[in-house]
Amino acid sequence: MTTILTVKAIAKRSKDTLLQDAAGAAALVVILVVGLHLPAFV
């Protein structure tokens, strides 16, 4: 139960940068996928 409350508190405090963090995470996933598929293109 404490972990859930901690995650909720962190989400409330970082509401301003949550969208930027999500965009950064999505960019990292795209880079990872492209990097893993790059040898297939060469």
C-alpha positions as CSV (number, residue, x, y, z in Angstrom):
1,M,0.0,0.0,0.0
2,T,2.8,2.4,0.8
3,T,4.4,1.9,-2.7
4,I,1.1,2.9,-4.4
5,L,0.9,6.1,-2.3
6,T,4.5,6.9,-3.0
7,V,3.9,6.6,-6.8
8,K,0.8,8.7,-6.6
9,A,2.7,11.4,-4.6
10,I,5.5,11.4,-7.2
11,A,3.0,11.7,-10.0
12,K,1.4,14.7,-8.4
13,R,4.7,16.5,-7.8
14,S,6.0,15.9,-11.4
15,K,2.8,16.8,-13.2
16,D,4.6,19.6,-15.0
17,T,7.3,17.4,-16.6
18,L,5.2,14.2,-17.0
19,L,4.6,14.9,-20.7
20,Q,8.2,15.6,-21.4
21,D,9.3,12.4,-19.6
22,A,6.8,10.4,-21.6
23,A,8.1,11.9,-24.8
24,G,11.7,11.1,-23.8
25,A,10.8,7.5,-22.9
26,A,9.0,7.1,-26.3
27,A,12.0,8.5,-28.1
28,L,14.3,6.0,-26.3
29,V,12.0,3.1,-27.3
30,V,12.1,4.3,-30.9
31,I,15.9,4.5,-30.9
32,L,16.1,1.0,-29.4
33,V,13.7,-0.5,-32.0
34,V,15.5,1.2,-34.9
35,G,18.9,0.2,-33.5
36,L,17.8,-3.4,-33.2
37,H,16.4,-3.5,-36.7
38,L,19.3,-1.6,-38.3
39,P,21.4,-4.8,-39.1
40,A,18.4,-6.0,-41.2
41,F,18.7,-3.0,-43.5
42,V,22.4,-3.2,-44.1
